[in-house]
Each structure stands twice: as structure tokens, then as C-alpha cells.
Amino acid sequence: MGCAVAYFLAADPGFVGRILVLERDPTYEFASTTLSWGGIRQQFSTPENIRMAAFNIPFLKSAHETLAVAGEGPALSLREQGYLFLASARGEASLRDVHAIQKSEGATVEMLDPGQLASRFPWLNLDGIAAGSFGYENEGWLDPYALLQGFRSKARSLGVEFRIAEVAALERQGKAVVGVSLTDGETIAAGWVVNAAGWRAGALAATADIQLPVEARKRMTYVFDCREDLSSMPLTIDPTGVGTRPEGQQHMGLVSPPEAEDGPGTDFELEYDLFENVIWPTLANRIPAFEAIKLSRAWAGMYDYNTFDQNAILGPHPEIDRILFCNGFSGHGIQQSPAAGRAVAEWLIHGTSRSLDLSAFGYERIAENRPIYEAAVV
Ligand SMILES: Cc1cc2nc3c(=O)[nH]c(=O)nc-3n(C[C@H](O)[C@H](O)[C@H](O)COP(=O)(O)OP(=O)(O)OC[C@H]3O[C@@H](n4cnc5c(N)ncnc54)[C@H](O)[C@@H]3O)c2cc1C
């Protein structure tokens, strides 16, 4: 997000000033971005999330040219294989409602009944499935690290300064954030500060007595081999919430725990019970070819989880000046980075996200206790 904001700011002819990106770890080892699945989709239930996708996807499709430096663009390895959301009889009405919203927003998605699912995806076991929603284009996944490096290199080529430094605290004077102090003791004054600290954003905001409901939520990814070639399957979400997608000849599995069992992530320890007890049995039931698989590796990453409503928190604070948020994307921040980066840049330059009205994601909704209910969270 920091690199995306920096790129859109630097690329806007209306911007006058200097841009400094402070990054505590230039290897990005524990950043959400590098540990992400890189999925991109239109299938959201909130119109603003679908509208963001309508900008993000064309941007990502042409990022190789837009973000090119000296004729060389990032290789995002975008695979447009779609997302397939499956619903049981219990979830069918909700899937259809969300589908209607998506269609009204112009998303290229289709509802499939069990017969259509069987002929399109013969590797699925359709026991207990009433319907599926398939994004047949403009959905899939990309290499998130390549996107991060693409924004970073392009921003640097446009004059953005990057510095390895850890922000210890936001510096606040009265009703304004006036800069940051670093862990080495240095203080940097700034006209504006953008909080793009990912899963650490809530803790960073707290240093200026700003309550930001963003915390780390651990998510395990399991990578496994399957003998059958299912490499062309879409990213598939079972009604239980267990998701899988191919990665070359391998496959990945993930599930978010029920909200009541989910808590702040405190470590990156690998946990295999979740795979053995939940993910593998669920996937083997839904995709019988996954009964005979071999787990090859796993990793833990953190969602930058918005505990208020699992949606982005974008733009200014209603009462505290000179701070902008680009936080709380939960499980969908990779794909939203173009629209979010552009919106924050526009707020900074023009005082509003004028290309696309994203005021719904403003901090005000938190202060006024108006959560956005997004049905399609993964
Ligand atoms: C397993 C997993 C799967 C996911 N799948 C998807 C998906 O399919 N599609 C999708 O769109 N999204 C997905 N996400 C979510 C997505 O990865 C995040 O929403 C997104 O990467 C957030 O980007 P960010 O720049 O805000 O955070 P980060 O990538 O975490 O970057 C924040 C940066 O800030 C730096 N930083 C933090 N604090 C400080 C400080 N005090 N001083 C200096 N630097 C600091 C960190 O070092 C880090 O590099 C997934 C996430 C995970 C973990």
C-alpha cells in the first residue's frame, strides 16, 4: 500500500512536494503482501468493492506497461482462471442476492446450477451444493511480490525516496499529526503522514492516541501435490469457507476461522492440525482427486485485519489533521492496492478521492459505528 500510494502520488502531475517511504524491513519477510495468495476478483457484495475491482483489474492487466521502468515492466504472472464460490441450499439465496448486486455493477460473473457446475467442473463433488457463482473473466491471481516491486521501482523512478527505518511513533501536536519519530531517535517532520503499516497499523495509530481497529490475524497456507492435473481450475471456495487454488502444478489450501475463534496473531509458527483436521478433509470431500495428495510445505502470514468490518479504512481522520489511512484490507488488499493507492493520493492532492467515490470506506463509519457488511470475505 505504501508503494502504491507513493506511485500514484508521484505520477500525478498535480502533486508538488517530496515523498518518503519508510520501511522497517526491505526484504518484506513478514509483510502480508509477500505471504499472500494474490487473488483478484469482482465477486464482492459491497458496490464500492466491486467498483474498485473495475479499476483494479484493468490496471493490473496493463501494469507491465504502466509500471515499466526503462522499458522493463513487472512480470505479474496474472492467471485469469476465475473464482468459483459454491453455496449449499442454506447459502444459495445469499449467493444469488450478491450475484444480483454484482450483475447490476457490470461484473462478468455467472450463476451455475449443479448440472452446469458438473459439466463445467467435472472434478467437483456436488453433494450438498445448490449453486455456484463463477467469475469467468477478470478474476484469478497474480504474483504479489512482483506487484509490490513494480510499484516500488516505478515510484523510485519518479523520484520517491525509500529509506530503511522503523517508525516508533506518529508525532502529534494537538489535533494534527506533524511527522514521525524513528526507533533510532530521529524525528522527521511531514506535511502529511500516510499510515500504510499493514497489520501493524493499529499499533502505530495508537502511538498518536488514534484508535484504528486493525490487528494481525494469522492465516496458514498449505501447499500440496496432487497426481491429477487440475492446474486449470479456478480459485474455488467451498461453502465451509475452505479455499483452494492451483499454483503451477501444485495446489494451496486456506481457511479463515469463525470470527468467535479468531484472535490477534502473535507468531508465525506453522500449525499442521488445521490442515489435517479441517482443510484436507473438506477439500478431499469437495474435490475427490484431493484424497491422494502430499503436503509439501506451509507458511503463516498475517491478514491486516479490520476487526470492525473487514473492509478497507481509507482517507483522512474526521478530527485529526494531516494523517491518512490506507489500512485494514483484511484478505483483499493486494487486488485493492491500485484503487486504494490512487484514492489516498487523490485525497492528499485534491482533498477527495475524485476518480472513484470511496468515502464509504472513510474513518467516519468507525466513529459513527456504521459497519459495512461485506458478504464475500474469504
Ligand atoms: C495468507 C494470505 C492470503 C491473502 N490472500 C489475498 C488475496 O488472495 N487477495 C488479496 O487481494 N489480498 C490477500 N491477502 C491480503 C493482502 O496480502 C493484504 O491485505 C495486503 O498485502 C496489505 O498490504 P499492506 O501494504 O497494507 O501491508 P504489508 O504488505 O504488511 O506491508 C506493510 C509494510 O509496512 C512495514 N511497516 C510496518 N510497521 C512499520 C513501521 N513502524 N515502520 C516502518 N515500516 C513499517 C512492514 O514492514 C511492511 O513491509 C492475503 C493475506 C494473507 C496473509
The ligand as an SDF file (V2000), in Angstrom:
LIG
                    3D

 53 58  0  0  0  0  0  0  0  0999 V2000
   -2.3070  -15.8020    3.5960 C   0  0  0  0  0  0  0  0  0  0  0  0
   -2.8300  -14.5290    2.9910 C   0  0  0  0  0  0  0  0  0  0  0  0
   -3.5580  -14.5880    1.8270 C   0  0  0  0  0  0  0  0  0  0  0  0
   -4.0350  -13.4130    1.2390 C   0  0  0  0  0  0  0  0  0  0  0  0
   -4.6980  -13.5080    0.0600 N   0  0  0  0  0  0  0  0  0  0  0  0
   -5.0830  -12.3830   -0.5780 C   0  0  0  0  0  0  0  0  0  0  0  0
   -5.6710  -12.4670   -1.8670 C   0  0  0  0  0  0  0  0  0  0  0  0
   -5.8630  -13.5410   -2.4160 O   0  0  0  0  0  0  0  0  0  0  0  0
   -6.0060  -11.3100   -2.4860 N   0  0  0  0  0  0  0  0  0  0  0  0
   -5.7980  -10.0950   -1.8990 C   0  0  0  0  0  0  0  0  0  0  0  0
   -6.1640   -9.0930   -2.5010 O   0  0  0  0  0  0  0  0  0  0  0  0
   -5.2490   -9.9860   -0.6630 N   0  0  0  0  0  0  0  0  0  0  0  0
   -4.8810  -11.0930    0.0030 C   0  0  0  0  0  0  0  0  0  0  0  0
   -4.3240  -11.0200    1.2420 N   0  0  0  0  0  0  0  0  0  0  0  0
   -4.3190   -9.7150    1.9270 C   0  0  0  0  0  0  0  0  0  0  0  0
   -3.1870   -8.8450    1.4420 C   0  0  0  0  0  0  0  0  0  0  0  0
   -1.9910   -9.5740    1.4270 O   0  0  0  0  0  0  0  0  0  0  0  0
   -3.0590   -7.6280    2.3450 C   0  0  0  0  0  0  0  0  0  0  0  0
   -4.3190   -7.0120    2.5130 O   0  0  0  0  0  0  0  0  0  0  0  0
   -2.0990   -6.6060    1.7370 C   0  0  0  0  0  0  0  0  0  0  0  0
   -0.8980   -7.2330    1.3790 O   0  0  0  0  0  0  0  0  0  0  0  0
   -1.8400   -5.4690    2.7050 C   0  0  0  0  0  0  0  0  0  0  0  0
   -0.8190   -4.6470    2.1840 O   0  0  0  0  0  0  0  0  0  0  0  0
   -0.1070   -3.5790    3.1020 P   0  0  0  0  0  0  0  0  0  0  0  0
    0.8980   -2.8880    2.2620 O   0  0  0  0  0  0  0  0  0  0  0  0
   -1.1200   -2.7890    3.8180 O   0  0  0  0  0  0  0  0  0  0  0  0
    0.6090   -4.4610    4.2530 O   0  0  0  0  0  0  0  0  0  0  0  0
    2.0290   -5.1970    4.2380 P   0  0  0  0  0  0  0  0  0  0  0  0
    2.2480   -5.9400    2.9910 O   0  0  0  0  0  0  0  0  0  0  0  0
    2.0920   -5.9810    5.5140 O   0  0  0  0  0  0  0  0  0  0  0  0
    3.0540   -4.0310    4.2790 O   0  0  0  0  0  0  0  0  0  0  0  0
    3.2050   -3.1820    5.4100 C   0  0  0  0  0  0  0  0  0  0  0  0
    4.6520   -2.7610    5.4380 C   0  0  0  0  0  0  0  0  0  0  0  0
    4.8080   -1.8030    6.4590 O   0  0  0  0  0  0  0  0  0  0  0  0
    6.0360   -2.0430    7.1160 C   0  0  0  0  0  0  0  0  0  0  0  0
    5.9170   -1.4710    8.4510 N   0  0  0  0  0  0  0  0  0  0  0  0
    5.0220   -1.7980    9.4030 C   0  0  0  0  0  0  0  0  0  0  0  0
    5.2030   -1.0550   10.5020 N   0  0  0  0  0  0  0  0  0  0  0  0
    6.2370   -0.2370   10.2310 C   0  0  0  0  0  0  0  0  0  0  0  0
    6.8960    0.7590   10.9930 C   0  0  0  0  0  0  0  0  0  0  0  0
    6.5250    1.0570   12.2460 N   0  0  0  0  0  0  0  0  0  0  0  0
    7.9290    1.4190   10.4270 N   0  0  0  0  0  0  0  0  0  0  0  0
    8.3230    1.1300    9.1510 C   0  0  0  0  0  0  0  0  0  0  0  0
    7.7460    0.1810    8.3960 N   0  0  0  0  0  0  0  0  0  0  0  0
    6.7070   -0.4950    8.9460 C   0  0  0  0  0  0  0  0  0  0  0  0
    6.1440   -3.5530    7.1320 C   0  0  0  0  0  0  0  0  0  0  0  0
    7.4820   -3.9800    7.3120 O   0  0  0  0  0  0  0  0  0  0  0  0
    5.5860   -3.9270    5.7820 C   0  0  0  0  0  0  0  0  0  0  0  0
    6.5680   -4.0660    4.7830 O   0  0  0  0  0  0  0  0  0  0  0  0
   -3.8030  -12.1580    1.8490 C   0  0  0  0  0  0  0  0  0  0  0  0
   -3.0450  -12.0910    3.0150 C   0  0  0  0  0  0  0  0  0  0  0  0
   -2.5540  -13.2690    3.5830 C   0  0  0  0  0  0  0  0  0  0  0  0
   -1.7290  -13.1870    4.8390 C   0  0  0  0  0  0  0  0  0  0  0  0
  1  2  1  0
  2  3  1  0
  2 52  2  0
  3  4  2  0
  4  5  1  0
  4 50  1  0
  5  6  2  0
  6  7  1  0
  6 13  1  0
  7  8  2  0
  7  9  1  0
  9 10  1  0
 10 11  2  0
 10 12  1  0
 12 13  2  0
 13 14  1  0
 14 15  1  0
 14 50  1  0
 15 16  1  0
 16 17  1  0
 16 18  1  0
 18 19  1  0
 18 20  1  0
 20 21  1  0
 20 22  1  0
 22 23  1  0
 23 24  1  0
 24 25  2  0
 24 26  1  0
 24 27  1  0
 27 28  1  0
 28 29  2  0
 28 30  1  0
 28 31  1  0
 31 32  1  0
 32 33  1  0
 33 34  1  0
 33 48  1  0
 34 35  1  0
 35 36  1  0
 35 46  1  0
 36 37  1  0
 36 45  1  0
 37 38  2  0
 38 39  1  0
 39 40  1  0
 39 45  2  0
 40 41  1  0
 40 42  2  0
 42 43  1  0
 43 44  2  0
 44 45  1  0
 46 47  1  0
 46 48  1  0
 48 49  1  0
 50 51  2  0
 51 52  1  0
 52 53  1  0
M  END
$$$$
